[in-house]
Amino acid sequence: MERFTARAVVVGDRAGSVIPDAVVDVEDGLIRWVGPAAEAPDAGDAQVTVLPGVLTPGLVNTHSHAPMVLFRGQGEGLPLDRWLREVMWPREARLTPEDVEVAMTAASAEMLRHGVTASVEMYFHPERIAAAVTETGARAVIANPLIGLPGFGSFDEQLDTALRLAAGAAGDGLVEYGIGPHSAYTVPLPVLTQAAEAARKHDLLLTVHVAETATEGDELLATHGLSVPSLLAAHDVLGGRVLGAHCVHMDDGDLELWREYDVAVAHCPGSNTKLASGTARLRDMLDQGIRVGMGTDGPASNDNLDLFEDLRLAAQLARLRERDATALTAPEAFWLASGAAAAAIGREDLGQLTTGRRADLVHVDSEDIAFVPVGDALDLVTHLVWSVGSRHVRDTWVAGRQVVRDGVSTTVDEAALRADVQARAMRLAGR
């Protein structure tokens, strides 16, 4: 067993619970006990790690295309449809499996340094993504994409790949596979139905882009007379572990469908604002009991993988949209990237520092002016959201294994990875 002591533990629940002068006991990758040091059981011969700062749960990124670090900053200034068709998809058609693995390895190391220990990845060559996160020590739910692009097989082949990988997963909670049909405007409705049926049968996460822009569903609306959420319901896509990415342009009826079918939302404010896609109705979603988790989207459209920035932006945009400084509290904002994000992807074993959950821990340096003053314990959560950020992350553990020490990856050579990504990115850009 290993015992961690810290100035405080931020649990990662909606209330913003904080345990001052805290102890976390970890054994076999799980949290065995957490609470005040004065109440801790005898440590016996446990290894004791003394941390001067604050311990938080590993953050959960509910929507990412992390290998797109290869295209970071490319297509700047274009709206989403042109950005995809003119820049992203032509370059992605030249991707090799090795490109994806190198890029994912670099991106995974970046997320771990930002305190993000788990991500939902929708991208090509899922086995290479799995190899990358296995190397860095991160967790991932890898949704094999279904999309009609040259070189990536038929929809049937793509779905077969997703099911084959899911059947062969180790079951240790580190790598899990799902299904990722891109969207209703790029994937035929019968394929979406087939994918959803398969996901329900095998209890897999099904993640799909929904209502990201105001106009993406216009052709479908003209043809079928229904919004995209209504179309998904009508074609038996909803139900089971469904995660809708973005969900920006949702009317009251759409939100009611999400509530009725318990569809979760991956909220990506950084990408939504950069691409001018719009501002999601976050407060309305939460008030209706819709499960929501924070996502970065891909690093080509955000352009980073820093959930601390997105959770802060989520609070700012919610308050601005509602013109109400209480529209999203600091505890709620942090919860959206931790406990709520884990719940949104159906992983109740992640996202909070409570007994029985996976030991994914993040040590945040509190010996900084950004953490002053502290009048009561809740101030620590307030500072985490508004004052601090990923630059204060010092150490990260996944399943009790340290993967970042003093801000540096313990598992991979990030400098070599950066050089490799640079060379591959230039090749894909035709330079």
C-alpha positions, 0 to 999 in steps of 0.5 A: 500500500502507498499512503499520500498525505496532502494539504487538502483533497478536492473530491471532485463532486458537485458540492465541491467537497474538500478534505483539509489535511488529508490522507489517501491510501492506494493499493492495487490501483484503487483508493482504499481510504480517503479522509482527514489525517486525524482519522486515518487508519494505521499506515503499517509498513506503507510507503508514505508520499508527502505532498505539500499541495492539493490532491485532485482527481485525474480529470476526464476529457469526454471528447478528444481527437488527440492525434490531431496535434499533427494539425494544430493551428492549421486552417486558422480562421476557417468555419467548421465546414471549410476547415474540415473539407479544405484542410483536415480531411485532405491531410487526414487522408495521407495519415499512416498508422505510425503518424497516429501512434506518434501523435497520440503518444505526444498528446497523451503525455501533454494531457497527463502533464495537464492533469488529464488522466482519461480521455474519450478518443474518436480517431483513426487507427484505434489500435495505435491509439491504444498502444500510445496510451499504454506507453504513456500510462494514461486511460482512454475510451477509444471510439473507432470512427465511422466516416466515409473517407477514402482509405478507411474502409466501408462503414461495415468494416469500420463497425466490425473493427470497433466490435473486434477491438472491444471484444479483445479489450483487457478489461483492466479499465485502462483501455476501453473501446467504443463506437464513434459515428462522426455525425448524422450529416456524414453517416447514413441514418441506417448506419447510425441505427446499426452502430447504436444497436451494436453499442447497446448489445455490447454495452459500449460507449457510442459517441457522435457529433450533434448540433455543433453548428447552426446549419449542419442539420439543414439538409436533414431538416429539409429532407426529413422535417426533423431536427438531428436529435429527433432524427436520432430518436426516430431511427433508434440511435438513442438509448444505452451509453450515448454521448453527444459531442457539442450539442450547441444548437438544441431547442427545448424539444431536443433537450427534452429528448436528451433528458428522456433517453439519458443522453450525455453531453460532451461540452467543448467550449474552447472549440465552440468559441474558436470555430464560432460554432455557438454557446451551448445551453449548459445551465439548461442542460444541468437543470434538466438533469442531463449528464454533462462532462467537459471536453477539449475537442481536438487540438486542431480546433481548440488548440490545446488539450488543457481541461483547466482552460475549458472548465474556466471558459465553461463557467465564464460562458454560462454566466455570460449567456445567462447574464448571471454570475451564479449560473455556474459555480466554481465547484460545478465547473470543476465537477464537470471535468472530474466526477460529472465527466466520468459519469457522462461516459459511464465510468463511475470508477473515475473522476472522484477521490472516494473509496473504491474508485481508481487511483488517478491522482493529480498533485497541484502546487499550492505554494503559489500566490494564486492560492492566496488567500484561503479563508475556508476550504472551498476557497481552494476549489475557487482558486483551482477554477479561477486562479490556477490552471494546469501550469501548477500541476506537478505530479500525476498518477494513473492507477497508482502509477506515477506518470508525471513527476515534477512536471515531467513525463516519467514514461516517454521522451517528450522532446523527441516526440515533439520533433517527430510530430513536427516532421510528420506534420510538415509531410502531411501539409505537403511541405 
